[in-house]
């Protein structure tokens, strides 16, 4: 059984880990801020069909159209994953 202090430390560590992950993602993908459905599905660990279903139901990360192609901002994907 953990004490309240240990629980609070764990919460703080998790939040810090999320912030670090987000900063790394932004830094890593700053040069290429957009990705297509296939890569977005790999980042999220979901199939392209799942992303299509999410788009049609209004769920999931923000997406945009580039001509006839669906694109996602990498930062939007990571923001959505982190909650």
N, CA, C and O atoms as a GROMACS GRO file, in nm:
protein
  332
    1UNK      N    1   0.084  -0.118   0.000
    1UNK     CA    2   0.000   0.000   0.000
    1UNK      C    3   0.089   0.124   0.000
    1UNK      O    4   0.182   0.136   0.079
    2UNK      N    5   0.058   0.214  -0.089
    2UNK     CA    6   0.138   0.337  -0.100
    2UNK      C    7   0.076   0.448  -0.017
    2UNK      O    8  -0.045   0.453   0.005
    3UNK      N    9   0.163   0.535   0.027
    3UNK     CA   10   0.115   0.649   0.104
    3UNK      C   11   0.063   0.756   0.008
    3UNK      O   12   0.092   0.752  -0.111
    4UNK      N   13  -0.014   0.852   0.060
    4UNK     CA   14  -0.061   0.962  -0.025
    4UNK      C   15   0.053   1.040  -0.089
    4UNK      O   16   0.040   1.090  -0.202
    5UNK      N   17   0.163   1.052  -0.018
    5UNK     CA   18   0.279   1.123  -0.073
    5UNK      C   19   0.334   1.047  -0.193
    5UNK      O   20   0.367   1.108  -0.296
    6UNK      N   21   0.345   0.915  -0.182
    6UNK     CA   22   0.394   0.834  -0.293
    6UNK      C   23   0.299   0.841  -0.412
    6UNK      O   24   0.343   0.847  -0.527
    7UNK      N   25   0.169   0.840  -0.385
    7UNK     CA   26   0.071   0.853  -0.493
    7UNK      C   27   0.086   0.986  -0.564
    7UNK      O   28   0.082   0.993  -0.687
    8UNK      N   29   0.105   1.092  -0.487
    8UNK     CA   30   0.119   1.225  -0.546
    8UNK      C   31   0.247   1.233  -0.629
    8UNK      O   32   0.247   1.292  -0.737
    9UNK      N   33   0.357   1.173  -0.579
    9UNK     CA   34   0.481   1.172  -0.655
    9UNK      C   35   0.463   1.098  -0.787
    9UNK      O   36   0.514   1.142  -0.891
   10UNK      N   37   0.390   0.989  -0.784
   10UNK     CA   38   0.365   0.913  -0.905
   10UNK      C   39   0.285   0.997  -1.006
   10UNK      O   40   0.316   0.995  -1.125
   11UNK      N   41   0.185   1.070  -0.959
   11UNK     CA   42   0.107   1.157  -1.047
   11UNK      C   43   0.194   1.264  -1.110
   11UNK      O   44   0.183   1.291  -1.230
   12UNK      N   45   0.280   1.324  -1.031
   12UNK     CA   46   0.370   1.429  -1.080
   12UNK      C   47   0.466   1.371  -1.183
   12UNK      O   48   0.490   1.432  -1.287
   13UNK      N   49   0.522   1.254  -1.154
   13UNK     CA   50   0.614   1.190  -1.248
   13UNK      C   51   0.545   1.157  -1.379
   13UNK      O   52   0.604   1.175  -1.486
   14UNK      N   53   0.421   1.109  -1.373
   14UNK     CA   54   0.347   1.078  -1.495
   14UNK      C   55   0.321   1.203  -1.578
   14UNK      O   56   0.336   1.201  -1.700
   15UNK      N   57   0.284   1.311  -1.512
   15UNK     CA   58   0.260   1.437  -1.584
   15UNK      C   59   0.389   1.488  -1.648
   15UNK      O   60   0.388   1.537  -1.761
   16UNK      N   61   0.500   1.477  -1.574
   16UNK     CA   62   0.628   1.520  -1.629
   16UNK      C   63   0.666   1.434  -1.750
   16UNK      O   64   0.716   1.486  -1.849
   17UNK      N   65   0.643   1.304  -1.741
   17UNK     CA   66   0.674   1.214  -1.852
   17UNK      C   67   0.591   1.249  -1.974
   17UNK      O   68   0.641   1.247  -2.087
   18UNK      N   69   0.464   1.283  -1.953
   18UNK     CA   70   0.378   1.323  -2.064
   18UNK      C   71   0.428   1.453  -2.127
   18UNK      O   72   0.432   1.465  -2.250
   19UNK      N   73   0.466   1.549  -2.045
   19UNK     CA   74   0.516   1.675  -2.097
   19UNK      C   75   0.645   1.654  -2.176
   19UNK      O   76   0.664   1.714  -2.282
   20UNK      N   77   0.734   1.570  -2.124
   20UNK     CA   78   0.860   1.542  -2.193
   20UNK      C   79   0.831   1.473  -2.326
   20UNK      O   80   0.892   1.506  -2.428
   21UNK      N   81   0.739   1.377  -2.325
   21UNK     CA   82   0.704   1.306  -2.449
   21UNK      C   83   0.650   1.404  -2.552
   21UNK      O   84   0.684   1.396  -2.670
   22UNK      N   85   0.566   1.496  -2.508
   22UNK     CA   86   0.509   1.595  -2.600
   22UNK      C   87   0.618   1.686  -2.656
   22UNK      O   88   0.619   1.714  -2.776
   23UNK      N   89   0.708   1.732  -2.571
   23UNK     CA   90   0.816   1.819  -2.617
   23UNK      C   91   0.908   1.747  -2.716
   23UNK      O   92   0.952   1.805  -2.815
   24UNK      N   93   0.937   1.620  -2.689
   24UNK     CA   94   1.019   1.542  -2.781
   24UNK      C   95   0.951   1.526  -2.915
   24UNK      O   96   1.013   1.540  -3.021
   25UNK      N   97   0.821   1.498  -2.911
   25UNK     CA   98   0.746   1.480  -3.035
   25UNK      C   99   0.747   1.608  -3.117
   25UNK      O  100   0.766   1.605  -3.238
   26UNK      N  101   0.728   1.720  -3.050
   26UNK     CA  102   0.728   1.848  -3.121
   26UNK      C  103   0.865   1.875  -3.180
   26UNK      O  104   0.875   1.915  -3.296
   27UNK      N  105   0.969   1.854  -3.102
   27UNK     CA  106   1.104   1.879  -3.151
   27UNK      C  107   1.140   1.783  -3.265
   27UNK      O  108   1.198   1.824  -3.365
   28UNK      N  109   1.104   1.657  -3.248
   28UNK     CA  110   1.138   1.555  -3.348
   28UNK      C  111   1.068   1.580  -3.481
   28UNK      O  112   1.126   1.556  -3.587
   29UNK      N  113   0.945   1.629  -3.476
   29UNK     CA  114   0.867   1.642  -3.598
   29UNK      C  115   0.848   1.786  -3.642
   29UNK      O  116   0.763   1.815  -3.726
   30UNK      N  117   0.927   1.876  -3.588
   30UNK     CA  118   0.912   2.016  -3.624
   30UNK      C  119   0.936   2.038  -3.773
   30UNK      O  120   0.870   2.121  -3.836
   31UNK      N  121   1.030   1.963  -3.829
   31UNK     CA  122   1.062   1.979  -3.971
   31UNK      C  123   0.950   1.925  -4.060
   31UNK      O  124   0.926   1.979  -4.169
   32UNK      N  125   0.882   1.820  -4.016
   32UNK     CA  126   0.773   1.759  -4.094
   32UNK      C  127   0.647   1.757  -4.008
   32UNK      O  128   0.615   1.655  -3.946
   33UNK      N  129   0.575   1.868  -4.002
   33UNK     CA  130   0.462   1.877  -3.908
   33UNK      C  131   0.338   1.798  -3.949
   33UNK      O  132   0.251   1.776  -3.864
   34UNK      N  133   0.327   1.756  -4.073
   34UNK     CA  134   0.207   1.687  -4.121
   34UNK      C  135   0.238   1.543  -4.156
   34UNK      O  136   0.350   1.510  -4.194
   35UNK      N  137   0.137   1.457  -4.144
   35UNK     CA  138   0.153   1.319  -4.190
   35UNK      C  139   0.020   1.271  -4.249
   35UNK      O  140  -0.086   1.325  -4.220
   36UNK      N  141   0.031   1.170  -4.332
   36UNK     CA  142  -0.087   1.112  -4.396
   36UNK      C  143  -0.148   1.004  -4.306
   36UNK      O  144  -0.093   0.970  -4.202
   37UNK      N  145  -0.261   0.952  -4.348
   37UNK     CA  146  -0.338   0.857  -4.267
   37UNK      C  147  -0.255   0.736  -4.228
   37UNK      O  148  -0.260   0.692  -4.113
   38UNK      N  149  -0.179   0.680  -4.320
   38UNK     CA  150  -0.102   0.558  -4.290
   38UNK      C  151  -0.006   0.582  -4.173
   38UNK      O  152   0.001   0.501  -4.080
   39UNK      N  153   0.068   0.691  -4.178
   39UNK     CA  154   0.162   0.720  -4.071
   39UNK      C  155   0.089   0.757  -3.941
   39UNK      O  156   0.132   0.718  -3.833
   40UNK      N  157  -0.019   0.829  -3.952
   40UNK     CA  158  -0.098   0.863  -3.832
   40UNK      C  159  -0.149   0.737  -3.764
   40UNK      O  160  -0.149   0.727  -3.642
   41UNK      N  161  -0.192   0.640  -3.845
   41UNK     CA  162  -0.241   0.515  -3.787
   41UNK      C  163  -0.128   0.439  -3.716
   41UNK      O  164  -0.152   0.374  -3.614
   42UNK      N  165  -0.007   0.447  -3.769
   42UNK     CA  166   0.107   0.383  -3.705
   42UNK      C  167   0.141   0.454  -3.573
   42UNK      O  168   0.171   0.388  -3.474
   43UNK      N  169   0.137   0.585  -3.573
   43UNK     CA  170   0.167   0.661  -3.451
   43UNK      C  171   0.066   0.628  -3.342
   43UNK      O  172   0.102   0.612  -3.226
   44UNK      N  173  -0.062   0.619  -3.380
   44UNK     CA  174  -0.168   0.595  -3.282
   44UNK      C  175  -0.186   0.446  -3.250
   44UNK      O  176  -0.251   0.411  -3.151
   45UNK      N  177  -0.130   0.361  -3.332
   45UNK     CA  178  -0.147   0.217  -3.309
   45UNK      C  179  -0.286   0.169  -3.346
   45UNK      O  180  -0.336   0.072  -3.289
   46UNK      N  181  -0.348   0.236  -3.441
   46UNK     CA  182  -0.483   0.200  -3.487
   46UNK      C  183  -0.478   0.181  -3.638
   46UNK      O  184  -0.386   0.229  -3.705
   47UNK      N  185  -0.577   0.112  -3.693
   47UNK     CA  186  -0.580   0.090  -3.837
   47UNK      C  187  -0.631   0.214  -3.909
   47UNK      O  188  -0.702   0.296  -3.850
   48UNK      N  189  -0.597   0.229  -4.037
   48UNK     CA  190  -0.652   0.340  -4.115
   48UNK      C  191  -0.805   0.339  -4.118
   48UNK      O  192  -0.867   0.445  -4.122
   49UNK      N  193  -0.865   0.220  -4.116
   49UNK     CA  194  -1.011   0.209  -4.115
   49UNK      C  195  -1.068   0.268  -3.986
   49UNK      O  196  -1.171   0.335  -3.987
   50UNK      N  197  -0.999   0.242  -3.874
   50UNK     CA  198  -1.043   0.299  -3.746
   50UNK      C  199  -1.039   0.451  -3.752
   50UNK      O  200  -1.131   0.518  -3.706
   51UNK      N  201  -0.932   0.507  -3.810
   51UNK     CA  202  -0.924   0.653  -3.822
   51UNK      C  203  -1.036   0.706  -3.910
   51UNK      O  204  -1.092   0.812  -3.883
   52UNK      N  205  -1.069   0.632  -4.016
   52UNK     CA  206  -1.180   0.674  -4.103
   52UNK      C  207  -1.312   0.675  -4.025
   52UNK      O  208  -1.391   0.768  -4.038
   53UNK      N  209  -1.333   0.573  -3.946
   53UNK     CA  210  -1.456   0.566  -3.865
   53UNK      C  211  -1.460   0.681  -3.765
   53UNK      O  212  -1.565   0.743  -3.744
   54UNK      N  213  -1.346   0.708  -3.703
   54UNK     CA  214  -1.340   0.818  -3.607
   54UNK      C  215  -1.373   0.951  -3.674
   54UNK      O  216  -1.449   1.031  -3.620
   55UNK      N  217  -1.316   0.973  -3.794
   55UNK     CA  218  -1.344   1.099  -3.865
   55UNK      C  219  -1.492   1.114  -3.895
   55UNK      O  220  -1.549   1.221  -3.876
   56UNK      N  221  -1.554   1.006  -3.941
   56UNK     CA  222  -1.696   1.015  -3.978
   56UNK      C  223  -1.786   1.031  -3.856
   56UNK      O  224  -1.898   1.081  -3.868
   57UNK      N  225  -1.739   0.988  -3.739
   57UNK     CA  226  -1.821   1.001  -3.618
   57UNK      C  227  -1.784   1.123  -3.534
   57UNK      O  228  -1.847   1.149  -3.432
   58UNK      N  229  -1.682   1.199  -3.578
   58UNK     CA  230  -1.642   1.318  -3.504
   58UNK      C  231  -1.553   1.290  -3.384
   58UNK      O  232  -1.535   1.376  -3.298
   59UNK      N  233  -1.499   1.170  -3.378
   59UNK     CA  234  -1.411   1.130  -3.268
   59UNK      C  235  -1.267   1.133  -3.317
   59UNK      O  236  -1.242   1.139  -3.437
   60UNK      N  237  -1.174   1.130  -3.225
   60UNK     CA  238  -1.033   1.120  -3.261
   60UNK      C  239  -0.964   1.254  -3.276
   60UNK      O  240  -1.024   1.359  -3.250
   61UNK      N  241  -0.839   1.251  -3.318
   61UNK     CA  242  -0.761   1.374  -3.332
   61UNK      C  243  -0.811   1.459  -3.449
   61UNK      O  244  -0.876   1.410  -3.541
   62UNK      N  245  -0.777   1.587  -3.442
   62UNK     CA  246  -0.814   1.679  -3.549
   62UNK      C  247  -0.746   1.637  -3.679
   62UNK      O  248  -0.634   1.588  -3.678
   63UNK      N  249  -0.816   1.656  -3.790
   63UNK     CA  250  -0.762   1.622  -3.921
   63UNK      C  251  -0.796   1.733  -4.019
   63UNK      O  252  -0.883   1.816  -3.993
   64UNK      N  253  -0.727   1.732  -4.130
   64UNK     CA  254  -0.745   1.836  -4.232
   64UNK      C  255  -0.740   1.771  -4.369
   64UNK      O  256  -0.695   1.658  -4.383
   65UNK      N  257  -0.787   1.843  -4.468
   65UNK     CA  258  -0.777   1.795  -4.606
   65UNK      C  259  -0.672   1.877  -4.678
   65UNK      O  260  -0.670   2.000  -4.669
   66UNK      N  261  -0.586   1.807  -4.751
   66UNK     CA  262  -0.487   1.870  -4.838
   66UNK      C  263  -0.522   1.823  -4.979
   66UNK      O  264  -0.479   1.716  -5.022
   67UNK      N  265  -0.600   1.902  -5.048
   67UNK     CA  266  -0.655   1.856  -5.175
   67UNK      C  267  -0.756   1.747  -5.146
   67UNK      O  268  -0.854   1.770  -5.076
   68UNK      N  269  -0.731   1.628  -5.199
   68UNK     CA  270  -0.822   1.516  -5.174
   68UNK      C  271  -0.769   1.423  -5.065
   68UNK      O  272  -0.833   1.322  -5.034
   69UNK      N  273  -0.653   1.454  -5.008
   69UNK     CA  274  -0.592   1.366  -4.908
   69UNK      C  275  -0.617   1.417  -4.766
   69UNK      O  276  -0.619   1.537  -4.741
   70UNK      N  277  -0.636   1.323  -4.677
   70UNK     CA  278  -0.652   1.353  -4.535
   70UNK      C  279  -0.513   1.362  -4.473
   70UNK      O  280  -0.428   1.276  -4.497
   71UNK      N  281  -0.490   1.466  -4.395
   71UNK     CA  282  -0.362   1.481  -4.325
   71UNK      C  283  -0.388   1.514  -4.178
   71UNK      O  284  -0.492   1.567  -4.142
   72UNK      N  285  -0.290   1.480  -4.097
   72UNK     CA  286  -0.294   1.509  -3.954
   72UNK      C  287  -0.171   1.587  -3.915
   72UNK      O  288  -0.062   1.562  -3.968
   73UNK      N  289  -0.186   1.682  -3.825
   73UNK     CA  290  -0.070   1.747  -3.764
   73UNK      C  291  -0.015   1.654  -3.659
   73UNK      O  292  -0.090   1.601  -3.576
   74UNK      N  293   0.113   1.633  -3.662
   74UNK     CA  294   0.175   1.542  -3.565
   74UNK      C  295   0.148   1.588  -3.422
   74UNK      O  296   0.121   1.507  -3.334
   75UNK      N  297   0.155   1.719  -3.399
   75UNK     CA  298   0.130   1.768  -3.264
   75UNK      C  299  -0.013   1.739  -3.220
   75UNK      O  300  -0.037   1.712  -3.102
   76UNK      N  301  -0.110   1.743  -3.314
   76UNK     CA  302  -0.248   1.709  -3.281
   76UNK      C  303  -0.259   1.562  -3.240
   76UNK      O  304  -0.334   1.529  -3.148
   77UNK      N  305  -0.185   1.476  -3.308
   77UNK     CA  306  -0.188   1.333  -3.274
   77UNK      C  307  -0.136   1.311  -3.133
   77UNK      O  308  -0.198   1.239  -3.054
   78UNK      N  309  -0.024   1.372  -3.101
   78UNK     CA  310   0.034   1.353  -2.968
   78UNK      C  311  -0.049   1.419  -2.861
   78UNK      O  312  -0.063   1.365  -2.751
   79UNK      N  313  -0.106   1.535  -2.889
   79UNK     CA  314  -0.195   1.600  -2.791
   79UNK      C  315  -0.315   1.511  -2.763
   79UNK      O  316  -0.356   1.495  -2.648
   80UNK      N  317  -0.370   1.453  -2.868
   80UNK     CA  318  -0.487   1.367  -2.851
   80UNK      C  319  -0.451   1.242  -2.770
   80UNK      O  320  -0.529   1.199  -2.685
   81UNK      N  321  -0.334   1.184  -2.797
   81UNK     CA  322  -0.292   1.065  -2.723
   81UNK      C  323  -0.272   1.095  -2.574
   81UNK      O  324  -0.303   1.013  -2.488
   82UNK      N  325  -0.219   1.213  -2.546
   82UNK     CA  326  -0.191   1.248  -2.407
   82UNK      C  327  -0.314   1.299  -2.333
   82UNK      O  328  -0.309   1.323  -2.212
   83UNK      N  329  -0.422   1.314  -2.405
   83UNK     CA  330  -0.546   1.342  -2.337
   83UNK      C  331  -0.590   1.482  -2.337
   83UNK      O  332  -0.695   1.513  -2.281
   0.00000   0.00000   0.00000
